[in-house]
Amino acid sequence: MAINHTVILEEREDGTIELNASSPDEQAFVAGSYCLGVQFLGMDYETNIIKLNVIGEIVELRVLHVIPYESSRKRMSMVVQMPDGSIVLYCKGADSIMLELQDPAINSSRFVENLACQVSTWAEEAFRTMVFGYKPLLTDQFSAWLEAYEQASEDPEQKELRRKKKSNKIDKLEFELENGLILQGATAIEDSLQEGVPEALEELSNAGIHIWMITGDKVGTAKNIAVACNLLKLPDMKLVEFTKEAVDSNLLAKGGRVESLTEKISP
């Protein structure tokens, strides 16, 4: 949590240090790691050195490569050189992708099942969840991968294929590096609403304005957030779940037609 992120430290006018991040989740991770005894002291962007205070001891790590988060990837990875010279990849992301990237030969099936169940429970309670993992890398292995990755990333043909969301070497190399993870655990963050949001949305709804909520969360999480925002008023409202699973089951039952499912959806 204290290593794989994009958080920066900013000094206020009063001399105090503030965590600043484009993602409030990452800010929470770094603050949480401090509570657990590992304090992020900042990163020198000229030398790519991350400084950590690990229970009173200053530790320096060198960042060798970063694969940034993208909504299509649902994960972020950072390759760092540890103080002893070893190379480790740290990865965090959605459970749906992280559980696919984990190494079943290392992670026990019971641990993976318990982790998946816990994350699912948190999601149903409207928490934002994240799964963390790592993977030791051999120096020669990483060097060869980085060379191939840089070549693919500079290839106009591969960049165009990726832009069009077609099969390309860039995505394949990212998957190759991040595959076979050792799972470390998961986090749950409360998705707090800004002050006045439920009341504002309720007023808009009462005025006859139709409101749509767009989210990349799971169905259970989306429903809980919608209830908290006063968009869904259960049990007064009839809730219809139009999901891939619902479509697949309806196609199977109706011989390939979805008319009966779409008929249920009305204003």
N, C-alpha and C positions, 0 to 999 in steps of 0.2 A: 504493500500500500504506500510505502514511503519512497519507492523507487520508480515504479511504472506509472507516470502521470505527467501532466503539463503544467503543474502548479508553479507559480513564481512567488517570491517573497518581495513585499514592498514595504518600505519604511514610511510610517506616517510622520506628520509634523511634530507630534509629541514624542517621537523616538521609538514608539512601539512598532513591532513587526506584524504585518498582516498577510495572511494567505490570500492569493488572488488567482482565480482560475476561471476559464470560460465555462467549465462544467462544475456546478455546485456539488455533484457527486464526488468528483476528484478532490475538491476542497475538503469534503467530509472524510474521505479516506486518509488524507495526510494528517488531518486533525486527530482522527482516530488512532493512527499509528503512534502519534505523540503520546496519547493516553496509555498506550501499551509499551512505552519505553523507547521508541525509536523516533527521533526528531529529525525532520528534514531541515537542513541548514542552508539549502540553496544549491544552485548549479552555476558553475563558471562556464559560460557559453563559448569562450575562446578555447578552453582546454577540454570541454565536455566532461568536467569532473563534478560528480554529485557528492556533497558532504552530508553525512549523517551523524547524529549523536546517538550512539547505541548504548544506553544505560551508562552514560558518563564517558564513553570512549569515542573519539572522533574517527570515523571511518570514511575513506574516500573510494569512490567507484568511478570508473571511466565508461561513459556511454559510447558504444561502438556503432549502434544502429537503432533506428526507431521506425517501426511500421505503425503509422498513425491510425487512429480510430476512423472508421467510415461506417455509415449505416448499413451498407451492403455487406461489410465484413463482420460487423457486430463484435469487434474486438480490437484491442490495441496491444502491441508488443514492444518491448525494449530489450536490446541485447547489451549487457554490461560486463566489464572486466572486473572481477572481484579483487580485493587486496592481495590475495595469494596468486593472482595471475590467471585463475580459471575464468572461463566464459560461461555466462548463464543467460538464458532467455526468460524473461518474465512476461506473462501474458494474462490479460484480464478481459472478460467479455460476458455476453449473455449466456445463460446456462444452455440454451438450445444449441449453440455452436461449441461451447467449451466442453460439453459432455461428449461431443463427437470427436474432438481433438485429443481427448485424454487417452493415455496408454493403458489398455486393459490388462496388459501383462504386469504392470506395476501397481496400479490402483485396484484395490480389492473391490469386487462387485458389490459387497455390502456397503462399503464406504460411498461408492458412487450412487447407489440407490438411496441411501440415507440423505446424501447431499441433495439429490434431485427432489426428494420428498420435502426437505426443509425449505428449499428455494420455492417450490410450488406453494407451500403453506404461506410463506412470506408474501408471495405475489397475490394470493387470494385476500390477504389482509391489506392490500394496496401499498406494500413496500416496494421500492425500486431495488432490484437484486443484481448482484454481480458475482461471478465465479472467478477465482484466481488460480493460476497454475504456473509452473516453471519447467525448464528443461535444460540440463547441462549440455554444453556444446564443446566439441573438440576444436582446437585452434585451426587445424587444417580444414576441417569440415566447414567451419564458419567462413573462412577465407575464400574457399571455393564457391560457397553459396553466394557470398557478397559480390564476387566478381561476375557470376552469372546473372545475379539480380540487377546489378548496375547496367549491364549490357542490355538486358531485356527492358529496363526502365527507360533507356535512351533510344530504343528501337521505335521509330515512328509507326511501323506496322503493328507492333504489339500494343502500343499506346492507343492506337485507333481501335483495335479489337476490344481493348478494355473499356474504352469510352462507350462503345456500342454494346457492352455487357456480353461479349462473346468470349469463347474460350481463348485464353492467352497465357503466355509464359509468366507474366508478372504475378497473376493470381495463383498459378500453380506453384511458383517458387515460394510465395508467402505461405501457402498451405503446407508445403514441404517442410519449411523451417518450424512452423508452429505446431505441426502434428506430433503426437506422442508426448503430450504434457503430463507432468506429475501434478495432480490436483492438490491444492493447499487448503482450500476452504471457500466460503462464500460470505457475502455481506448483505445487509438489508438496510436501506435508508428510507426514512419517512419522507414521503412526497408531500410536503406542506404546501398549502395554497397561500397565495398572497392575501393579505388582509382585505376583506370586503368582496372577494371574488364570488362566493356563493350568493351573497345578497345582490350583487350587480347582475349576475346571470339570471336570477329569479325575476328581477324587475324587467329585464329585457324579454324574458319569456312571457311574463304577464302582459306585456305590451303587444304581444302577438308576433314578436320577432323570432324566426326560426334559428336555432343555434346548432352548429355541428362541432363536435369535439374530435380532433384527429390525434391519434396517439399510436406509438409503436409498441405499447405494452401488451401483455397478455390479456385475454378476454376478462378474466377475473379481476385483474388490476384495473382495467379500463372501466368496468362496471362500478367498482368501489369509488374510483375517482369521480365518475359521473354522478354518483349519488351524493358525494361530498360537495360537488359543485351545484347541486340542486337541478341538474339536467335530467336526472332520472328520479322520479318520485314513486318508489315502490311501497306498497303493492298496487297503488292506484293506476300506474301505467302498465300496459302489456308489453313485455320485453320479448323481442324476436332476435335470436342470435343467427346472423347470416355469416357463417364461417365456412372455411374450406371443408371441414369435416361434415358440416351439415349439407353442403352441396354434394359431396361425394356419396353420402348415405342416401340422399334423395335421388341422385342419378341411378343408383343401384336399385332402389325400390320402384322407381317410375320408368325404368327402361330407357334411361338416357335423356329424359325430359325434366326440366326444372320449372315448368309452368306452375305446378302446385305450390312450390316453395315461394316463388315470386308473388303469387297471388296473396300470400299472407302479409306481405309488406305493403302497408298503406299509410297515408298521413294520419 
